Amino acid sequence: MNLSIDVARRVMEASKQRAKELRSPVSIAIVDSGGHLVLFERMMSPYGWATGNISIAKANTAVMFNQSTDAVAQWGAGIPGFASSMAEMSHGKFIMAAGGWPIRIGGATVGGIGVSGGNAPGRDDDIARAGLGALEAMAPPVPAQFPAPLPAASSQVHQQQHSRPYMQPAPSYPSLPLANNPPQPNSSGLGQRQNVPTDAEVAPADQQNHLVGTQHLIPDQPQEEDSYSDKTYRQSNDNGGQS
């Protein structure tokens, strides 16, 4: 995407309007993505002849590094000989001073703007950003996009995905009561059996006398009939007592 002359004029007029509001006659330069001059205006003619070249250098520097010249000045100041070498290689179209910004349309850098001659700190940068504000007014509004409804099957999966254990609050469980008679280790290292109350201790006082000395008897189990001996006895009687 290239920088059209109509877009460059919109940026120029917005910057000039901001400069008039601040009463700062400045030089404004607009270049394309290759650093070629598209528009230029020096508001303080015939004075301020040096601001023209500085504004062009700011616009080129913004396109060269695809960021504001203020950002380039911050990290470039820590590199020895960086400014002088870049100015030599770009034939004087490089400078580390605030007032230059890349011009982007649709996320692509199509050019740059440089402003020089502001009569107060930060004026050049303010005027340059005002020109970029004209591009925001030209951008079409982005329609709001709502998510499509999920099918029944996928909605269940979506609910399951959001009902993860780590997303739910941790449940608080009641603490278990401690045992009255916890097992105590004996000398052999084994736990002793807990004392179980007897029937005499559990029963009321008037019934304890009946329970004392009472033994729980197991009912007699019916003995199995010795079918073999009975059968042998009958056979012996039928044979006249012969075995």
C-alpha positions in Angstrom: 0.0 0.0 0.0 1.4 3.4 -1.0 0.8 6.8 0.5 -1.6 8.8 -1.7 -1.4 12.5 -2.1 -4.9 12.9 -0.6 -3.9 11.1 2.6 -0.7 13.2 2.8 -2.7 16.4 2.5 -5.1 15.3 5.2 -2.1 14.7 7.5 -0.5 18.0 6.6 -3.7 20.0 7.2 -4.3 18.4 10.6 -0.7 19.1 11.7 -0.9 22.7 10.5 -4.1 23.2 12.4 -2.5 22.0 15.6 0.6 24.2 15.0 -1.7 27.2 14.7 -3.5 26.4 17.9 -0.1 26.2 19.7 1.2 29.3 17.9 4.3 27.4 16.8 5.3 28.1 13.1 7.1 24.9 12.2 8.3 23.0 9.2 6.4 19.8 8.3 7.7 17.1 6.0 5.8 14.0 4.8 7.6 11.2 3.0 6.5 7.8 1.5 7.7 4.4 2.6 10.9 4.8 0.6 11.8 8.1 2.2 10.9 10.2 -0.9 9.5 13.6 -0.1 5.7 13.9 -0.8 4.7 17.1 0.9 6.6 19.8 2.6 5.7 23.2 4.1 7.7 25.7 6.1 5.3 27.9 8.1 7.9 30.4 9.4 9.2 31.5 6.1 11.6 33.2 5.5 13.0 32.3 8.9 13.8 28.9 10.3 15.6 27.6 7.2 17.4 24.9 9.2 14.1 23.4 10.4 13.2 22.3 6.9 16.1 19.8 6.6 15.6 18.6 10.2 11.9 17.9 9.6 12.8 15.8 6.5 15.4 13.9 8.5 12.9 13.2 11.2 10.4 11.8 8.7 13.1 9.6 7.1 14.3 8.3 10.5 10.7 7.3 11.5 10.3 5.3 8.3 13.8 3.8 8.5 13.2 2.3 11.9 9.4 2.1 11.8 9.0 3.8 15.1 9.0 7.3 16.5 12.2 9.3 16.5 11.9 9.8 20.3 12.1 6.0 20.8 15.1 5.8 18.5 16.8 8.5 20.5 16.3 6.6 23.7 17.9 3.4 22.7 20.3 4.8 20.1 21.9 7.1 22.7 23.6 4.1 24.4 25.4 3.0 21.2 28.7 4.9 20.7 29.0 6.4 17.2 25.5 5.3 16.2 24.1 8.8 15.4 27.2 9.9 13.4 27.4 6.7 11.4 23.7 6.6 10.5 23.8 10.3 9.5 26.8 9.6 7.2 25.2 6.6 5.6 21.8 8.3 5.0 23.4 11.5 3.7 22.2 13.6 6.5 18.6 12.2 6.6 18.9 10.8 10.1 18.5 12.5 13.4 17.7 11.4 17.0 15.2 14.0 18.2 11.4 13.9 19.0 9.0 15.0 16.3 9.0 12.1 13.8 6.4 9.3 13.5 5.7 6.6 11.0 2.4 6.8 9.0 0.5 3.5 9.1 -2.6 2.5 7.2 -4.1 -0.9 7.9 -1.1 -1.9 10.0 1.3 -1.3 7.2 3.8 1.6 7.2 3.2 3.8 4.2 5.3 6.8 5.1 6.4 9.2 7.8 5.9 12.7 9.1 8.6 15.0 10.6 8.0 18.3 12.4 10.7 20.8 13.5 10.8 24.3 14.9 8.5 24.0 17.9 9.1 26.8 20.4 8.7 24.6 23.4 9.7 21.1 24.5 7.3 18.5 23.1 5.7 20.8 20.6 7.1 19.0 17.6 5.9 15.6 18.8 2.5 17.0 19.6 2.0 18.5 16.2 3.2 15.3 14.4 0.7 13.2 16.4 -2.1 15.5 15.6 -1.5 14.8 11.9 -1.7 11.1 12.6 -5.1 11.7 14.3 -6.5 12.5 10.9 -5.9 8.9 9.8 -7.9 7.6 12.7 -10.9 9.8 11.6 -10.6 8.3 8.1 -10.6 4.7 9.2 -14.0 3.0 8.8 -15.6 1.8 12.1 -15.1 -1.8 12.9 -18.5 -3.6 13.3 -19.0 -5.4 16.5 -18.8 -9.2 16.1 -20.8 -11.4 18.4 -19.8 -15.0 18.9 -22.1 -17.5 17.1 -24.2 -19.8 19.3 -22.7 -23.1 20.0 -24.5 -26.4 19.2 -26.0 -28.5 22.0 -23.2 -31.0 21.9 -20.4 -28.4 21.8 -22.1 -26.3 24.5 -22.0 -29.3 26.9 -18.3 -29.7 26.1 -17.9 -25.9 26.7 -19.5 -26.2 30.0 -17.4 -29.1 31.0 -14.3 -27.3 30.0 -15.3 -24.4 32.3 -16.2 -26.7 35.2 -12.6 -27.7 35.9 -11.7 -28.5 39.5 -9.1 -25.8 39.6 -11.8 -23.2 38.6 -14.2 -24.1 41.4 -13.8 -23.0 45.0 -12.2 -25.6 47.3 -14.8 -27.5 49.3 -14.5 -27.3 53.1 -15.2 -30.7 54.7 -16.1 -31.0 58.5 -13.3 -32.4 60.6 -13.8 -35.9 62.0 -14.1 -36.2 65.8 -11.2 -37.8 67.6 -11.6 -41.2 69.3 -12.2 -41.2 73.0 -9.7 -44.0 73.6 -7.0 -43.9 70.9 -4.8 -46.9 70.7 -1.7 -46.6 72.8 1.5 -48.3 71.8 2.7 -51.0 74.2 6.2 -52.1 75.0 6.2 -54.5 72.0 5.3 -51.7 69.6 1.8 -53.0 68.8 -1.4 -51.0 69.5 -3.7 -52.2 72.2 -7.3 -53.0 71.6 -9.7 -50.3 72.6 -11.9 -51.0 75.7 -15.3 -52.0 74.5 -18.1 -51.4 77.1 -19.9 -54.5 78.3 -23.6 -55.0 78.5 -23.5 -54.5 82.2 -22.0 -51.0 81.8 -24.4 -50.0 79.0 -27.6 -51.3 80.6 -29.5 -49.2 83.2 -28.8 -49.7 86.9 -31.9 -51.7 87.7 -31.0 -54.3 85.0 -27.3 -54.6 85.8 -28.0 -57.1 88.7 -29.7 -59.4 86.2 -26.9 -59.1 83.7 -24.1 -59.7 86.2 -22.9 -63.3 85.9 -25.1 -64.0 83.0 -23.5 -66.0 80.3 -24.6 -65.9 76.7 -25.2 -69.5 75.9 -25.2 -70.7 72.3 -28.2 -72.8 71.5 -27.4 -76.5 71.0 -27.0 -77.3 67.4 -29.0 -80.2 66.2 -26.7 -83.1 65.7 -26.7 -84.8 62.4 -28.3 -88.2 62.3 -26.0 -91.0 61.9 -27.7 -92.6 59.0 -25.2 -95.3 58.6 -25.5 -96.7 62.1 -29.3 -96.7 62.1 -29.4 -98.5 58.8 -27.0 -101.1 60.1 -29.2 -101.7 63.2 -32.3 -102.3 61.1 -30.6 -104.7 58.8 -29.3 -106.7 61.7 -32.8 -107.0 63.2 -34.3 -108.1 59.8 -31.7 -110.9 59.5 -32.5 -112.3 62.9 -29.8 -110.6 64.8 -27.0 -111.7 62.5 -24.4 -109.3 61.7 
